[in-house]
Amino acid sequence: MKRLHTVPAAILAAMLLVCLIAVYATRDSSNRPSVTTTNTANAQVAGVNTQLLETANQMAALAETSEEQNDAREALRIADHELDQAFATALRQAAAYRPPAAGPLRDLAERVNQLKAQVAWDQRRTAQLTKQADPKDADLLNLAKAQLALDQDELEEAQQDLARQGGDPHAALEQARQGHDAIDHETAQALKGAHAAPTGTLIEQARTWLALGSIHNRLLDAEQRAGDHAMALAAQHNQLEKQTHPRDADAEAETIDSLNLLSEQRKTLAELDKRIQDSQELAGVYQSWRSLVQARRQAVLHLLLASLAKILAIFLAAILVIIAIRRLFRLRDRHRLHQGQVIASVTVQLVAVLFVLLVIFGPPNQLSTIIGLTTAGLTVVLRNFIVSFFGWFALIGKNGIRVGDWVEINGVGGEVIEIGVLRTVLLESGNLSDTGHPTGRQVAFSNSFAMDGHYFNFSTAGQWLWDELEVTLPGTGDPYLLAEEIRTLVEHETEGDFAQAAQDWERVTSRYGDRSFSAKPTVNLRPTGSGLKVVVRYITHAPQRYDVKSRLFQVIVNLLHKPAGTEVAPS
């Protein structure tokens, strides 16, 4: 038994030591390195790759601390600058775009140009009529305004048709710029409301630790995307640089178109250089951000290990206190203090569980509501458990039962061999009408019988009980005389028992008022079909019930078979 309790304590002590070592190893987790960061999401809009900015927007919503938000802002700035360079290149290329010499796109482009010229003429006409402000020209002014609105609608429709068929890349680029400006506004709002997740309880620490692991992986993916983007831009730069031939000073006059083309290529190369630099800086920002998240994750791990150490310390302390309680009670009377030992052990366990729950979940915010709902739920679900537990207090009370008492519970009689917190165990020895014949079986009862039902304790007043025997009288002789002689013999045989029983009962009931008890035997004559029968009731001690009854039968048989005129001597 000693090893049974010391082995768990040793295991918990070893686990606690490991936790404390881990807590010590993570003590410097608050030292955070400084670097730089970024993140992305793929999207191709009008030939411009918005992947870096979209990723930066997504990651900005995950920034919690002030240092992480600074990196998030830097990532957004760099990604936005890289995208601006991409738009600048795309817009310059779109401005140089020329529709094909023939075909539907050429027709749409010419129609757009005609409508632009018409709208410009309508605007000048309207402005001229407005300046004159002649009442006679009012109708002409209204007509000019209506014509202007109609031509503008027609121009807008033609431009949309041209853009939809790929003939106006400049319009598509402008629409993409407006979309990414709206995303920037939403991200700025998200950065204002960011805050660090709570880490006060074990469950919050575990949740935060897992969340930071996910953020770390996403930052690593964003860093790799930024690096891949830089490599792709470098390959594009190298390819374009191969196509760009240096100007030959000895060559004859170059055409204007070739000079314009060379200038365009130089600008594109410069913009690619800036975009490559931005992508590399963005990867560095994501690396810095990832370092911050890793440091914060290590700090949360430190708190998590500390909470686990607290739980192990609570369990270890509870086991040690329970061992001390058992040793303390072992030095005293075992039967008298067994219930006190159980109560103390259960109390220590409940207190330990309460402290563990506080470490895991923390103190409740709405204490009264939580206590009310918890109590109602436990009352419904654990009704039998609660009734049995409080029944145990009733059984160990002043008017309850003790180990060694002879009792009857739910029609089963026997000796009490265990009174547990939830159940009582009897060594069965028959019920009230068949006591004294042990069966050797152990019968366990839920302690709820002490609250919902009733039980008989025959040990509270010496285990006394009333017993009876029946004797059929012979047809000859005086039945009244025989009945009186039987009563006298029974009274003589049980004289010591009924005197002691009367004293025990009066002592038990004296606290409730004066009341006299008579434990003397009684005799009744009852007629039967074959004659008269004598019913004798007498008091006896429960363990000697069958011995007393056998002795009385022997005396009565001797009385009935005695020769006339002789006297039967009591045994």
N, C-alpha and C positions, 0 to 999 in steps of 0.2 A: 504493500500500500504506500510505503514511503517513496519507493521508486516511481510509483504511478503518478505522484504529484510533483516530484522533483524533475523528472524528464521534460515535461512541457515547460517548466520554468527555465531549465538549461537551454532548451531550444529557443525560447523567446529572448533569453539573455544574449545568445549568439547572434540572432537576427538583429537585435537592438544595437549590438556592437558594430555589425556591418553597416547599418543605417547611419550610425554616428560617424564612422569613417568616411562614408560617402558624403555626408553633410560637411565634414571638414574639408574634403577634397574639392567641393564646389563652393567654398567660402568666398573666393575671389571673383564670383560670377558677375559682380556689379561693375567691374572694370570693362569698359566698352571701347573697342578700337574705333578709329575713324578712317573711313575711305569714302567711296561714292556709289550710286545705284541706278536701276531702270527696269522696265517691263513692257511687253508688247502684245498685240493681237493682230492677226492677219486681216487685211482688207485691201482690195485693189479698187480704187475709185478713179475713174477717168484717167487711167494710166499712171497714177501716183500711188505709191505704196504707203498706206497710213498705218502699217502694222505697229511701228514703234510707239506712236502717239496713243493708239488705242490700248496697247498693253500698259503704258504709263498711266493712263486714266483708270484702268481696272485695278492696278496695284496701289494707286493713290488712295482708294477707298479702304485699303487694308492697313494704312499707316495709323498707328495708335499713339506712340509717344512723340514728344516734340522733336527728338532727333530723327525719327523715322519720317515725320512730316516734312522736315527740312530736306531730306533726301528725296521724298516724293515730289516736292516742288521743283527741286533741281532736275529730276528726271523729266518732269513735264516741260520745263523750260528748254532742256536740250532736245527732247523729242519734237517739241513744237518748232524749234529753230531748224532742225533737220527737215521737217516737213515743209517749212516755208521755203527752204532752198530747193526742195523737190518741186514745189508749186512754181517757183520762179523759173526754173528750167522748163517745166511743162508749159507755162504760159508763154514764154518766149518762143518755144517751138510751135505752140498753137497759133501765135500771131503770124508766124512764117508759113502757116499752112495755106496751101492753095488747092481749091477743089479741082477735080479732074476736068480735062478739056471738054468732055462731053458726058452726057448721061444725066440721070435724075438729080444727083447732087449738084451738078453744074447749074441745072435749071432752077433748083431751090435757092442756090447761092445768088444767082442773078435776080431772082424774085425778091429775096431779102434786101439786096442792095437797092433795087427800085423802090421798095416800100420805105426804106430808110430815107431815101431822097424825097419821097412824097411826104413823109412825116415831117421832115425838116422844112419843106415848103409850106405845109399846113401851119407849122408853128410860127414861121415868119409872117404869114398872112394873118393869123389870129392876133399876133402882137401888133401888127400895123393897124388893124381895125380897132383894137382896144385903145391905142394911142389917140386915134381920131376922136373917139367918144362922141360921134355924131348920132343923135337919135334916129336919123333917117337910116343909118347903117346898122341899127340894132338887129334887124333880121339877118343881115349879112354876117354879123358877128356870131350869132347863135348857130347859123348854118356852118360857119367855119369851125366852130368848136365841135359841133357834131361830126363834121368830116374828119377832124383831127382825132377824135376818140375812136372813130371807126377804123381809120388807117393804123392807129396804134395797136388796136386789137388784132387787126389782120397781120401786122408785123410780128407781134408776139407769137401768134399761131404759126407763122412761117418759120420763125426762129426755133420754136419747139420741134417742128417737123424736121428741120435741118439738124438740130442737135440729136434727136432721136435716131436719125439715120447715120450719125457719125460724121456729119459734115460741119459741125461747129464745136470743136473740142474746147474752145475758150469758154463757152457757156457752161459746159459740164464741169470744168475746173472751178469756175466761180461758185457753182452750186455745192461742190465738194468742200470748198473753203468755208462756206456758211455753216455746213453741217459740223465740221470739226471745231469751229468757234463755239457752237452750242454745247458740244461735249466738254470743252474747257470750262465753261461756266458751271456746268453740273459738278465737275470734279472739284472746283474751288469751293463750292458749297459743302461737298462731302468732307473736305479737309478741315473745314471749320468745326464740324461736329464730331470729329474722331476723338476717342478717349481709350485709355488702356483698360483691358479686361480686368475684373477683380480677381485677386488671388488669395483671399483670406481663408478659404476652407479647402479641404483636401479635394473635394469634387470640382471646385473652381480651378484649382491648380492643375488637376489632371486634364480638364477641358482646355485650359489655356495652353498647356504644354503640347497637346495634340494639335491645336489650331496653329501654334507657332511653327510646328513641324511642317504643316501644309503650306504656310506662307513661305517658309524657307525654300521648299521645293519649287514653288511658283517663281520666286525670285531667281533661283538658279536657272530655271527654264527661260526667264526673261533675259538674264545675262547672256545665255547662249544664243538666243535669238538676235540680240544686239550685236554680238560678235559675228554671227553668220551674216547679218545685214552689212556690216562693215567689210567683210570679205567679199560679198557679192558686189558692193560698190567699187571696191578696189579692182576686182576683175573687169568691171565695166569701164573703169578709168583707164586701165592698161590697154584694153581693146581700142578705146577711142583715141588714146595717145598714139597707137600704132598707125591709125588712119590719118593722123594729123602730120603733115609733112612740113618741115621748116621752110621759111620763105627764102627763096633763092635771090640773093642780092644782084647777081649778074644776069638774071633772067630779064627778058624784055617785059614790057608793061603787062602787068597782070590785069585781068578783067575785074570789074567791080564785084561781080558775083562771087568770084573765088576769094576775094578779100573778105567779103561779108561772111562767107562760109567759114573761113579760117578764124575770124573773130568770134563767130558763134561757137565754134569748137573750143576755143580758149576759155570762153566764159563757162561753158559746160564743164570743162576740166576743173576750173577753179571751184565751181559749185560742188562738184563731186568730191574734191579735196575737203571742203568744209563738212560735207555730209559724212564722209569717212571719219573725220575727227569727232564729229558729234556722236556717231554710233559708238566709237571707242570710249568716249567720255561717258556715254550712257551705260555701257557695260561696266565701267568702273563705279558708277553711282550704284548700280544694282549690287555690285560686290560689297560696297560699303554698307548698303542697307541689309544685305544678307548677314554681314558680320554683326550688325546691331541686333537683328532678330535672333541669331545664334547665341549672342551674349544674354539676351533677355530670356531665351529658352533655358539656358543653363541656370540663370537665377531662379526661374520657376521650378526647375528640377531640384534646386537646393531647398526651396520651400516645401516641395513635395516630399522629399526625403525626410525633412524635419518633421512633417506631419506624420509620416509613417513611423518615425522614431517615437513620437509622442504616443501613438496608438500602441506600439509594442511596449513602451514603458508603462502605460496604463494597465495592459494585460499582465505584465510581469509583476507590477506592484499588487494587483488584485490576487494573483496566485500566491505571492509571498504572504500577503495578509491572511488569506484563507488557510494556508499551512500553519501560520502562527496561531490562528484561532483554534484549529483542531488540536494543536499541541497543548494549548492552554486549557481547553476543555477536557483533554485526555487526563490531565492531572486531577480532575475532580470526579464527582459521582457521575458515571456515564449515563444512567437512566434518567436522572433528574435534570441534567444539563444538555441532553441530546437536542431538545427542541430549541434551546437558546443558541446552540452551535449552528443549527440549520438556519435559523433566522439571521444570525450574523453573517453567515456565508452568502445567503441569498441577497442580503442588503449590500454587501460588498460587490457582488456581481452586477446588481442593478445600477449601482453608482458608477462602476467601471463602464458599463454599456452606455450610460448617459453621457459620460465624458467623451467616449469614442464617437458618439453621434454628434456631439458639439464640434469635435475636430473635423469630422467628415462634412457636416452640413452647416455648421455654425449656429449661432443663436437664432431662433425664429424672429422674423420681422413683426408679424402680427401674432403675438404670443397667445392672447386670449382666444382668438378664432382657431388657431392651430390646436390648442389644447382641447377646446370644445369638440371640434371635429374628430380629433384623434380619440378622445375618450368615448364619443358616441360609437365610432367604428369599432374600437376594441371591445366595447360592451356587447355589441351585437355578435361580432365574430368569435370572441373569446368568452362567451357567457359561461359555458361549462367550466372552463379553466378558472375564471374569476370566482365562481361559486365554490369550486373545490378548494381554491386557495383560502378564501375566507372561512370555509368550513373547517379548514385545518386550525385556524385560530380558535374557533369554537371548541374543537376537540381537545386542544391543549390548555383550555381555560380551567377555571376552578371547578366547574361542574362537568368537565369532559371526561376523557378516558386516558389511561396510562398503559404503557407496555406491561403485560402480565395480567391485566384485567380480563375477567370472563364476561363477554358481552353477547348480545344478539342484535344483528343488523339484517334487516330485510328477511327475517325468518331463518337466518343462519347464525348458529351460536358457536362460540369458540374463544380461544385465548388470543389476546392482542399480542402480536410479535413485532409489529412495525407501524409507526404513525408517520407517514411521509407528508410532504407539502401538498401533494395532490391525491394521495390514496392511503387507505388503511388496510393492513394485511392481518388476517386471522388464521390461526391454526384450528381448523374446523373440528368440533367435538359434539355435533348434534345440536338440535334446536331445543326449545323449552320443554317439549314433551318427550324428548329422547336424549337428554343430556347425559354425559358421563361415558359416552362411547366415541372416543376419538377416531377420526377417519384418516388422519395423516395428511390431509389435503390442505394446501394454503389457498385461502380465498381473499381476493383483493377487491376493495370497494372504493369507488370515487368518493372523496370527502364531501361531495355535494349532499350526501344523505344527512349530514349534520345541519344543513340549512333547509333543504326541501322536505325531508322526511323525519323519521324518528329512530331511536335505537334504545336498547335496554342495557344497562350496566349493572350486573349482579355483584360487582365487587365493591360498590359504594357502602354496603352495610353487611359485609361478611359473606357474601354470596349465598344468602338465605333464599329459599323458595318453598312454596306450598306444594306438597305432593299428596296423593290420595291412593287408597286401595279399596277394593270391593270384595266382600265375603258373602257368599250365600249361606244362610242359616239352615240348619236341619229342621225338619218338620216337627220334631219332638222338642220339648223344653220351652221355657219362657223366653221369647225373643227379646223382650225388654231387658231381662236380666243378663242375657248374653251380650247384648249391645253395650250395657253399662260395664260389664267385665272387660269387653274388648277396649272400650275407651280408657278404662283404668290402666290396662296393660300398655296401651300405646302412649298414654301420658307418662307412665313410669319410664318407658324406654326412651322417650324424647324429652325428658324433663330438662336436661342440660341445654339442649338445642333451643327449645322455645323460650327459656329464660334469657339466654344470650341474645337471641334474635330480637326479643322485646327491648332489651337495653340498646342494641345497635340502632334499631329503628327510631327509638325515642331520641337518641343522641343526634341522629341525622335531621329529624323533623322539629327539634326543639327551637330552632331559629325562626320557624314560621308560626309558632304558637304552641300552647300546651295541648297535647292530645295523647290519650292513653291508647296503648295497643295491647291486644290479647293474642298471644301466639299459642294458646293451649289447643290441643286436638279437639275436633268435633266429630260426633257420630250421628248419622241419619239413617233411619229405616225406610226402605223403599220397597213397595210391593212389586212382585214380578209374577209371571205366569206359573212359575214352579214353586213360589213361596215368597219369602222375604229376603231382602239383600241389605247388608250393612255397608254404608259408604263412610270411610274414615278419612278425614283430612288432617294433615299434621305438617309441622314445619321441619325442614331438614336442611343440612348444608349441601350445596350443589355437588361438590366433588364426592361426597359419601352417600349420594342419593340411593344408589342401588344396594349398597351394603345395609343401609337402614331398612329399606323395604324388605330385603330378604330376611333380616332378623325379625321384623314384625310379623311377616307371614309365618315364620317358624313358631313364634309364641302363640299366634292365633290358632294355628292348626293344633298345637298341643292343648290349647284351651277347649277346642271343639271335640277333641277325642279323649278328654279326661274322663275317668270313671265318675259316676254321680257321687257327690259329697266330697270329692277331693279338691284340693286347691292347687292351681298352677303357680309355680314359683317364677317370678320374673327372671329373665336371663341376666 
